[in-house]
Amino acid sequence: MAQFGRPDSDIAKGSWSPYPASPTTLWDKLDEETQNGDTDYAVSSTEEDEFEVGLADVTDPTVGTGHYIRCYAKAPGGGGAKERLTISLYENGTQRAASSSTDVDRTAYGLIEHNLSEAEANSISNYANLRIRIHADVIGSGEEIRVTQCELEVPDAAGDLSIDKSDSVSANEYLKELMECMISPSDSVGTSEYLKQLLESETSIQESVNVDEYIKQHIGQILSIQETVNVDEYINRCLECVVLIQESINADEYIAQHIACMPSVQDSVNISEYVEGYILELARYIDVSTLIGESENLKMMVDLNAYAIR
């Protein structure tokens, strides 16, 4: 997919004229999605003449590839040297890219296009302030150049990885938005497998780690919740806020920042506090005696009386 910035204003007209003559603006003769030939166009018979049009805003795609500027032009006369033009991209008054001087077809509207280099594309700082300038390099006596359409093409903007998690969102919908379809677990997938896929290559945990190993290494407890909590339940209970995965985050930071979304856990929680809060929250869903039986070390972390009361 791509975004297109097409003319939406006149910046400078030079000696270029619109056809039809009314309205007198140029941009609306050039803004079609598909070039429409002689239906409407901008025309000039003056060598070294140029016009500039502002473009509709596009969103920064955050990549330096897939950037094009193009126009369709025709020089219907038949005598003298070949007519030539240059198409350029400007950000405000600064040139960001330009085609070479290119022959204009005399029999039909031909494509004149420039594929921006990564350096040219990366030099753009404001995609909401871009313009196309077309310069008539060569026009023979009594000849003219017509331009019927011009545009900027850039890739689609990167998806927003943050989501507003609602109570009703399913695990598949959540993961699709968050991970851009990287994984598609079913509702019955174990929490262990879900976390392995979710955290794989996103944290400092090795690819082969499972949830129990993860908890043992980074929390110091073994809580086998994968048998009692499915993905939907896990998300609904533990991720009731926006979760944004960052490539460089380590496991402890991931816990503190992105799983610490339960009511009893704060953003600045340390690991031991997280464990206590996490276990206390799980007490609402998992039998107390079962949980204690699975982890003797739990007794070192949580006051059993307070735990039982909760």
C-alpha positions as CSV (number, residue, x, y, z in Angstrom):
1,M,0.0,0.0,0.0
2,A,1.0,3.6,-0.5
3,Q,0.1,7.2,0.3
4,F,-0.2,9.9,-2.3
5,G,0.3,13.6,-2.0
6,R,-1.5,15.3,-4.8
7,P,-1.7,19.0,-5.6
8,D,-4.1,21.0,-3.3
9,S,-2.8,24.6,-3.7
10,D,-0.9,26.9,-6.0
11,I,2.5,28.2,-4.7
12,A,3.8,29.9,-7.9
13,K,2.4,29.8,-11.4
14,G,5.1,31.5,-13.5
15,S,3.8,31.8,-17.1
16,W,1.9,28.5,-16.9
17,S,-1.8,28.8,-17.7
18,P,-4.7,26.5,-16.8
19,Y,-6.9,24.7,-19.3
20,P,-9.8,25.2,-19.0
21,A,-9.1,28.8,-18.1
22,S,-11.7,28.8,-15.3
23,P,-11.0,28.4,-12.5
24,T,-7.7,30.1,-12.8
25,T,-5.8,27.8,-10.5
26,L,-3.3,25.2,-11.7
27,W,-3.5,22.6,-8.9
28,D,-7.0,21.4,-9.7
29,K,-5.9,20.6,-13.3
30,L,-3.2,18.3,-11.9
31,D,-4.8,16.4,-8.9
32,E,-6.4,13.4,-10.5
33,E,-5.7,9.9,-9.2
34,T,-5.3,8.8,-12.8
35,Q,-4.1,11.3,-15.5
36,N,-6.9,12.4,-17.7
37,G,-5.1,13.6,-20.8
38,D,-6.3,16.8,-22.4
39,T,-9.4,17.1,-20.2
40,D,-7.5,19.6,-18.1
41,Y,-3.9,20.5,-17.8
42,A,-1.3,23.3,-17.1
43,V,0.4,24.6,-20.2
44,S,3.4,26.9,-21.0
45,S,5.2,28.0,-24.2
46,T,8.0,29.8,-22.3
47,E,11.4,28.2,-21.9
48,E,12.9,28.2,-18.4
49,D,9.4,28.7,-17.0
50,E,8.3,26.8,-13.9
51,F,5.3,26.4,-11.6
52,E,5.1,25.0,-8.0
53,V,2.1,23.4,-6.3
54,G,1.5,22.4,-2.7
55,L,0.7,18.8,-2.0
56,A,-1.8,17.2,0.3
57,D,-0.3,16.0,3.6
58,V,1.1,12.5,3.9
59,T,2.3,10.8,7.1
60,D,6.0,10.1,7.5
61,P,6.5,6.5,6.6
62,T,9.7,6.3,8.7
63,V,11.5,4.5,5.8
64,G,13.7,5.9,3.1
65,T,12.5,3.7,0.3
66,G,9.5,3.7,-2.0
67,H,9.4,7.5,-2.5
68,Y,8.5,8.7,-6.0
69,I,7.6,12.0,-7.7
70,R,6.0,11.9,-11.1
71,C,4.0,13.8,-13.7
72,Y,2.4,13.1,-17.1
73,A,3.3,15.6,-19.8
74,K,3.0,16.1,-23.5
75,A,4.6,18.5,-26.1
76,P,2.1,18.4,-29.0
77,G,4.2,20.4,-31.5
78,G,6.4,18.8,-34.0
79,G,9.3,21.1,-34.8
80,G,12.7,22.0,-33.4
81,A,14.6,20.4,-30.5
82,K,12.8,18.0,-28.2
83,E,11.0,19.7,-25.4
84,R,12.4,18.8,-21.9
85,L,11.3,19.3,-18.3
86,T,12.5,18.6,-14.8
87,I,10.3,17.6,-11.9
88,S,11.5,18.4,-8.3
89,L,10.3,17.9,-4.8
90,Y,10.6,20.8,-2.3
91,E,10.1,21.0,1.4
92,N,9.0,24.6,1.9
93,G,11.7,26.4,-0.1
94,T,14.4,23.6,0.1
95,Q,14.9,21.2,-2.7
96,R,14.8,17.6,-1.5
97,A,15.0,15.7,-4.9
98,A,14.9,16.3,-8.6
99,S,14.7,14.3,-11.8
100,S,17.1,14.6,-14.6
101,S,16.0,16.8,-17.5
102,T,13.8,14.5,-19.5
103,D,12.4,14.5,-23.0
104,V,8.6,15.2,-23.3
105,D,6.6,12.9,-25.6
106,R,5.1,14.7,-28.5
107,T,2.3,12.3,-29.3
108,A,0.8,11.2,-26.0
109,Y,1.1,12.1,-22.3
110,G,4.1,10.3,-21.1
111,L,5.3,9.4,-17.5
112,I,8.2,11.4,-16.1
113,E,9.2,10.0,-12.8
114,H,12.0,10.2,-10.2
115,N,12.6,7.5,-7.6
116,L,14.1,9.3,-4.6
117,S,17.3,7.8,-3.1
118,E,17.3,6.9,0.6
119,A,19.4,10.0,1.3
120,E,16.9,12.2,-0.5
121,A,13.9,10.6,1.2
122,N,15.6,10.8,4.6
123,S,16.3,14.5,4.2
124,I,12.6,15.2,4.4
125,S,11.6,16.4,7.9
126,N,8.0,17.5,7.4
127,Y,5.8,15.5,5.2
128,A,3.0,18.0,5.7
129,N,5.0,20.8,3.9
130,L,5.9,19.3,0.6
131,R,5.6,20.8,-2.9
132,I,6.2,19.7,-6.5
133,R,8.0,22.1,-8.9
134,I,8.0,21.6,-12.7
135,H,10.5,23.4,-14.8
136,A,10.4,23.7,-18.6
137,D,14.0,23.2,-19.6
138,V,13.6,23.4,-23.4
139,I,10.7,24.7,-25.4
140,G,11.1,25.4,-29.1
141,S,9.7,28.5,-30.7
142,G,6.0,28.2,-31.2
143,E,5.9,25.0,-29.1
144,E,4.4,24.2,-25.7
145,I,4.4,21.7,-22.8
146,R,1.3,20.4,-21.2
147,V,1.2,18.8,-17.8
148,T,-2.0,16.9,-16.9
149,Q,-1.2,15.3,-13.5
150,C,1.6,15.2,-10.9
151,E,1.9,13.5,-7.5
152,L,4.2,12.2,-4.7
153,E,4.0,8.6,-3.7
154,V,5.4,7.3,-0.4
155,P,4.9,4.0,1.6
156,D,2.1,3.7,4.1
157,A,2.9,4.9,7.6
158,A,4.0,2.3,10.1
159,G,1.1,0.9,12.1
160,D,0.6,2.3,15.6
161,L,1.5,-0.6,18.0
162,S,-0.3,0.9,20.9
163,I,-3.9,-0.2,21.3
164,D,-6.7,0.7,23.6
165,K,-7.5,-2.6,25.2
166,S,-11.3,-3.0,25.8
167,D,-12.8,-5.7,28.0
168,S,-14.4,-7.3,25.0
169,V,-11.4,-7.6,22.7
170,S,-10.4,-11.2,22.0
171,A,-6.9,-12.6,22.2
172,N,-6.6,-12.9,18.5
173,E,-7.7,-9.4,17.9
174,Y,-5.4,-8.1,20.5
175,L,-2.4,-9.9,19.2
176,K,-3.2,-9.0,15.6
177,E,-3.1,-5.3,16.4
178,L,-0.2,-5.5,18.8
179,M,2.2,-7.8,16.9
180,E,0.9,-7.1,13.3
181,C,-0.2,-10.7,12.8
182,M,3.2,-12.1,13.9
183,I,1.4,-14.8,15.9
184,S,-2.2,-15.9,15.8
185,P,-2.9,-18.1,18.8
186,S,-6.3,-19.7,19.3
187,D,-8.3,-19.0,22.3
188,S,-7.2,-22.2,23.9
189,V,-3.4,-21.8,23.5
190,G,-1.5,-22.1,26.7
191,T,-0.2,-19.1,28.5
192,S,3.2,-20.6,28.3
193,E,3.2,-20.8,24.5
194,Y,1.6,-17.3,24.3
195,L,4.3,-15.7,26.3
196,K,7.0,-17.6,24.6
197,Q,5.9,-16.3,21.2
198,L,5.1,-12.8,22.5
199,L,8.4,-12.3,24.2
200,E,10.6,-14.2,21.8
201,S,13.1,-11.8,20.2
202,E,11.6,-8.9,22.2
203,T,13.3,-9.4,25.5
204,S,16.6,-10.7,26.9
205,I,15.1,-14.2,27.4
206,Q,16.5,-16.9,25.2
207,E,14.2,-18.3,22.5
208,S,13.9,-21.7,24.2
209,V,12.7,-20.4,27.6
210,N,9.2,-21.4,28.7
211,V,7.0,-19.5,31.2
212,D,8.1,-21.5,34.2
213,E,11.8,-21.0,33.4
214,Y,11.1,-17.3,32.7
215,I,9.4,-16.9,36.1
216,K,12.1,-18.9,37.8
217,Q,14.9,-16.7,36.3
218,H,13.3,-13.3,36.6
219,I,10.9,-13.6,39.5
220,G,12.2,-16.4,41.5
221,Q,8.9,-18.3,41.7
222,I,7.3,-21.2,39.7
223,L,3.7,-20.5,38.9
224,S,2.2,-22.9,36.4
225,I,-0.7,-20.8,35.4
226,Q,-0.9,-22.0,31.8
227,E,-3.2,-24.9,32.9
228,T,-5.7,-22.6,34.5
229,V,-5.6,-19.4,32.5
230,N,-6.2,-19.2,28.7
231,V,-5.0,-16.4,26.6
232,D,-8.2,-14.4,26.7
233,E,-8.4,-14.7,30.4
234,Y,-4.8,-13.8,30.8
235,I,-5.2,-10.7,28.7
236,N,-8.4,-9.7,30.3
237,R,-7.1,-10.1,33.8
238,C,-3.5,-8.9,33.5
239,L,-3.2,-6.5,30.5
240,E,-6.1,-4.0,31.1
241,C,-4.1,-1.2,29.7
242,V,-2.1,-0.2,26.6
243,V,0.9,-2.6,26.1
244,L,3.6,-1.4,23.8
245,I,6.4,-3.9,23.1
246,Q,9.9,-2.3,22.5
247,E,12.6,-4.2,20.7
248,S,15.3,-3.3,23.1
249,I,13.5,-3.9,26.4
250,N,14.8,-6.6,28.7
251,A,12.7,-9.0,30.6
252,D,12.7,-7.2,33.9
253,E,11.8,-3.9,32.3
254,Y,9.1,-5.7,30.4
255,I,7.5,-7.0,33.6
256,A,7.8,-3.6,35.4
257,Q,6.6,-1.5,32.5
258,H,4.2,-3.7,30.4
259,I,2.7,-6.5,32.5
260,A,2.5,-4.3,35.6
261,C,-1.0,-3.3,34.6
262,M,-3.0,-5.0,37.4
263,P,-4.6,-2.7,40.0
264,S,-2.2,-3.9,42.7
265,V,0.9,-3.2,40.7
266,Q,2.5,0.2,39.9
267,D,4.6,1.2,36.9
268,S,7.7,1.6,39.2
269,V,7.2,-1.8,40.9
270,N,10.3,-3.9,41.5
271,I,10.3,-7.7,40.8
272,S,9.6,-8.9,44.3
273,E,6.8,-6.4,44.7
274,Y,5.4,-7.5,41.3
275,V,5.4,-11.1,42.4
276,E,3.5,-10.4,45.5
277,G,1.0,-8.2,43.7
278,Y,0.7,-10.7,40.9
279,I,0.1,-13.7,43.2
280,L,-2.4,-11.7,45.3
281,E,-4.3,-10.7,42.1
282,L,-4.3,-14.4,41.0
283,A,-5.8,-15.3,44.3
284,R,-9.1,-14.0,42.9
285,Y,-9.0,-16.7,40.3
286,I,-6.8,-19.6,41.6
287,D,-7.2,-21.7,44.7
288,V,-4.9,-20.5,47.5
289,S,-3.9,-23.9,48.7
290,T,-3.1,-25.0,45.2
291,L,-0.9,-22.0,44.6
292,I,1.0,-22.4,47.9
293,G,1.4,-26.1,47.2
294,E,3.1,-25.4,43.9
295,S,5.7,-23.1,45.3
296,E,7.3,-23.4,48.6
297,N,9.3,-20.2,48.0
298,L,6.0,-18.3,48.0
299,K,6.0,-18.5,51.8
300,M,9.2,-16.4,51.8
301,M,7.5,-13.7,49.7
302,V,3.9,-13.3,50.9
303,D,2.5,-13.2,54.4
304,L,0.2,-16.2,54.4
305,N,-2.3,-14.6,56.7
306,A,-2.6,-11.5,54.6
307,Y,-2.7,-13.7,51.5
308,A,-5.5,-15.9,52.9
309,I,-7.5,-12.8,53.9
310,R,-7.2,-11.4,50.4
